[in-house]
Amino acid sequence: MQAPRQIVTPFRPIPLEVPEGMAPNEFFNSAENLNDLVNNNGLLVNPENLLLYRKALGHSNEFDTSIIYNTSQTILNPLGRPVRRTQVPDEVKNVWNRMNQILIAYMLEQYPDPGEHLVLAGEASLDATWPLTSPGVPSIRMLHNHFIVFPMQQLREAEAADENNPNLTDGGQHSLFQKHMKDIYREFFDAALDLQVLKPASMQDSQLSLTGYPQGLPCWEIQGGVEALKKPRFWKEYDFLLKGFLDFYRTFFTQVSTRNAPMLKDLYYPEHVEAILQYNNGFLKTAKMIRDRCVKDAKYANSIRWQPAFKQLIYRNDEGKLIVTISQNSIGNAITELLGVVVNRAPDAEAYEQSEPALIAKLLEVRQRLIEADLGEGIATKYWGTG
């Protein structure tokens, strides 16, 4: 049966005490919490402040790790930290891209059969799009990537998720961009982006047969597969997708906010914004629809993410091809839900510890590859040494 799936992932409860008077997500943005992340879960760190760590609250206990651009010690204002690739210095991004390439290659090497494992890697916007105390605000406002593997057998045996779960509709027929501006959205991407490695993928190629996701999202195949990730050109094009998305998102919500607003001055593709978006009646009609609702509905207006919010990921399809997609993150869904996988985390130390030795062994193995590539030094915790 094709349907989104819902799984339960056990975790070991985290022994952190949130200071009295602080909301949990306020504390999680603090330098103190990031110290815990390094000392209890840190695997590797480098001079560029890129930290590889075990996910204490993971999506999968098969393989799950993250790289975070840890600016907690150098930028104390959580709202002033880099939260997307376009804000990262080139020398940091070059190292980060190489780390991504090695981790993705390792996952594909360890899990070569797309029929046996779902492999994905991606990042989320963590912009200051909501107040810190709002529900659903990400707990760490710093750019980080997820690297996740799910056993397909676990997904096949899982119960079907509620297709009306708001998190599952973010990139589907209920998404603002997809429901009202699908054609102009794709036209803008096609016209603005100079793509050589990435080529548009059909819905048939991009959807996972088990879940039927992604739904409605523009997708691109990585020509050359994992070998292409070793080339700077791929990462430039990966950034092109993000830059095009940012131009579209910012232009649209500027028009929602202010009728007949002038074109923004700091666009990546200003000629295409002017030629394709600024005079498109469907684009401006949709902006008016949202603006009118914001004026009349305070709750709806408060839910708007006025600054760019997105999720961008690389995943392996049923045929073993690598696919890239990007989603308007209007709701705050998990990165896995773009592929139709809903993860419910459950505190259960005993169940987690059954999976922990195999998980840690893989994390330490890929850490060694990063060390050998001069991408960082190992971190010692009470669970493992420096390598």
N, C-alpha and C positions, 0 to 999 in steps of 0.2 A: 504494500500500500504506500503510495507516495504521499508524504505528509511531513511537516516539520516535527522534530523529535524533542522530547524532554527527558533529560537525564539528571541523576543525582550524583554529585561529586563530594565525597567526604573530605574534610580537612581537620588538621590539628588546631584547636582553639588557640588564638594568639594571646599570650599573657601580657597584654598591654593595658595599663590603666589610663583612661582619659581623664585629665585633670578636671576637677569640679568646675562647672560653669562653662566648659567648652563643649561644643557639638563635636561628635566623632570626626566628621569630615573637616572641621577646622583643625583638629589635632593632627590628622593624617597629613596635612599640608606642612607641618612644622619640621624644622631641622631635627628635633628630638626623635620624631618618628622615623625619619630617614636614617638616623644613626642606628636604630633598631633593625631597619631593613638591611643595612650593610653588615652589622655584627652578627645577626642571627640567620640571615638568608643570602648574604652576599657571596658571589662566586668569583668575580673578577672585576677589576677596576683599572682604568688607564689614565694617563695625564690629561686626557680630554674630558674627564669627569663622566665617562660613560660606564655605567655599572650594570653588570650582568648578575641577575639574582634569581633564586628559586621563588616561584609564586606560592606564598604561604596560603593565600586564598585562590587556589587555582581553578581553571576551567576543566583540566584533565589531569589525571594521575598517571597517564601513559607517558606523556612528555609535555612539559609546560614550563616556559621560562620567559623572562623579559629582559630587555635592555632599556634602562632609563637614563636620560640626560640629567644627571643629578646636580642641579644648580642650587640645591637647598642651602649650601654653605656660603655661596657667593652672591645669591640674590634672595634676600630674606622676604621680600614682598612676593607672596604666592601668585599675585595677579600680574607680576612683571616678568615671570619666567618664560623662556621659550616653550611653546606648546605645539609647534608644527615645524615641518622640515624647512620651510621657507625662512624661518627665523634663526636657524642654526648656522654658526660660522662655517665656511667651506671646509676648513681643516678638520673640524669636528665631524661634519657630514661625510667627508671622505672615509674617515675611520669607521663611522657608523655603518656606511654602506658595505664596507668590507666585512664587518662583523655580521651584518644581515646575510650576506652572500654565504659565508661559512656555515652559519646556523641553518639556513634553508637547505644548503647542499647536504649537510649532515642528516637532517630529517628525511630527505628524499633517499639518501643512501641506506639509512636504517629501516625505512618503511617504503620499499620500492613498489609495492602493489597498490594501486588506487582502489582496488576492490576490497582491500583489507584495512586500509587506514585513510582517514581524511587528514590532510596536511594543510595548514594555513599559517600565514604570518602577516601581521599588519599593525597599523597604528590608529590611534584615535585622536581627534581634536580635543584638547583640554582647555579651550579658551575660557576667558572670564565671561561666559555667556549668560550665566545665572548668578544670583547672589550665592556667597559661600554656604549659607545655611539652607538653601533650597534642597528638597529631596532630589536624589538622582545626580547631584553634582559629583563629578569624579573626585576620588579621594586624594589623588596626588596630581597637582597641577604642574606636571612636567612631562615633556615629550617622552613617551615610551612605546616600545614595540612589544607585541605578543608573538610567541612561537609555540604553536599548539598542535598536538596530534591526538585524534580520537580513533579508537578501534571501531571499524565499521560494524562489527558484530554487535557491539554495545549499542550503536545507534539503531541497527535493525531491530533489536529486541526491546528498545525503549518504547514507552507509550507515546502516542501522538500528542503533540503540543496543541493547545488551543489556538487555532488560526486567527482568532480575534484578539490574541495577546497584543497589546499596543506595540511592544518591542519588535514584533515580527512584521508589522505593517510599514516600518520606516522606509524600506526601499521598494515597497510593492505598490499596489493600486491605490493605497490611501496616502502615499507620499505626495506632498504638495507639488514637487517638481514633476514627478511621474504622472500624476493625475491630470494636471492642468497645462504643463509646458513640455511634455515629452519630446515633441518634434523640434521645438526651438532649442531645447537643451542639447540634443544630439547635433543639430545643425551647427551650434556654436562650437562644440568640441571638434567636430570634423573640420570646420573652417580654420580655427585658431591654432590647432596643434600640428606641429611638424613631426610626424611619427614615422620612424623607419623600422625600429625593433618591434614595437607594439602594433598590432592590427586589430580592427574591430572584430569581436566574436559574436556569433549568433546566439540567440537565447537557447537553442538546442545544445550548443557547445558549452555554454557557461553554466547552465543549470545542473545541479546534482540530481540524478534520477531518483535517489531515495527521498530527498526532502522537497524537491521542486524549487529550490532556492539557489541563487539570488532571484528575486522577482522584480522585473522592470528596470534593473540597474544597467547602465552602460558598462560593457565589459570588453577587455582587450586581451588577446592571446600574446604571450611572450614568445616571439619567434626565436628559435634556438634553445628554448628551454632553460635549464639551470645554467648552461654554459654562458648564456647571455648575461646572467647576473654578475659575471666577472668583468664585464665591460662597462666603462664609464657611461657609454651612450644609453644603456638601459636606464641607469639611475637618473640621467638627465630627463629622459622621457617620462619616468615615474613622477618626477617633479613637474613636468609639463601638465600632467593630468591634474595635479593638485592646484597648480597656478590657474588653469582654466576654470576649475571648480570655484576657486576663491573669487575670481572675477565675476562669474555668473551669480554666485550667492550674494556677494557684497553689492553688486549693481541692483539685484532684485530687491533686497531688503532696504536699500537706500530709497528706492522708489516707493516701497511700502511705507516707510517712515515719513517721507516728504514728497508730496505730489510734484511731478515735473522737476525732480531734483537734477542739478547739473551732474555731468559725468565726473566720477571720481578721478583724482589727479594721479594716483599711484597704482594704476592698473598694470597688469602684465601684458595684456593684449588690447590696448585702447582702441585700435582701429577696428577690431572685430566687435568690441562692445558697442561702438558707435554704429557700425554698419548693420549689425544683426539684432542687437537688443534694444537700443535706445528708441527706435521707431517701430518696434514690433507691437502691433495692437493686442495680440494675444498675451504677450508678456506684461504689458502695462495694464490690461484688463484684469489679469490675475493679481497684480500688485494692488489695484483699486479694491478688489474683492477682500483681500486680507486687511487692507487699511480700514475699510468701512467696518469690518467685524471688530478690529481692535478698538475703534472708537466706541462701540456699543457694548463690548464684552470685556470687562476688566480682567476676568480670570484668563480668558484666551490671550489677551494682550500680554499678560505677565508670563505666559508660557513661551512667547516668541523668543527664539535665540537670535538676537539681532546681529551678533558677530558670527563669522563662519564656524560651522560645526559639522564635522564629517568623520567618516571612517574609511580608511583606504587599506586594501589588503591584497595579498598574493595567495592564491590557493591552487590546489591540483584538482582538475576535473576528472570525470569518470574515465576518460581516455588517457590520462596521465599528462595532459597538457597543463602548463602553468598559465593561469588567468589572473588579470588584475581588474579590480573594480573599485569604485568609490561611491559612497553613499552620503546623502544629506542626513545628518544625524540630528533630526529634529526632536527626537524623543529622549535619547540617552540610552539606547540599547547596547547590549554587549556585542563585541565584534563577531562572536560566533553566530549570533542570531541573523546576521546577513546571509548565512548559509543554512538557516533553518534549524539551528541547534540551540535549544534553550537549556541553560545549565542552572540547576538549583544546588547551591552549595549547602552542605549539612555538616555541623560540627560532630565529628566522630573520629577521635584520635586512633582508636584501635583499627578501624577500617582503613584509615589513611596509612598507618604504619605497615600494613600488608603490602602496599604498593611502593612505599618509600625507598627501599634499597635499590630496586631496579631503576626507579626514576632518578635517584641521585647518581647512580653509576653512569647513566647516559649524560647527565648534566656535567659531571666531572670529565667525561671523555671529550665532549665538545669544548669544554673550557680549555683542555690541553691543546686542542687545535688552535684556539685563539691565542694562547700563550706562544705557541711555536711560530705563529704568523706575526708576532710582535704587536699584538693588539691588546695587551694588558698583562697584569700580574694577578696571580691567584690570591684570594682572600681566605684566611683561616677562620672558621667558626667552631662551635662545640660539636658540630656534626661532621666536619671535614677539615683537611689541612690546606696548605697553599698550593699543593700539587708539586 
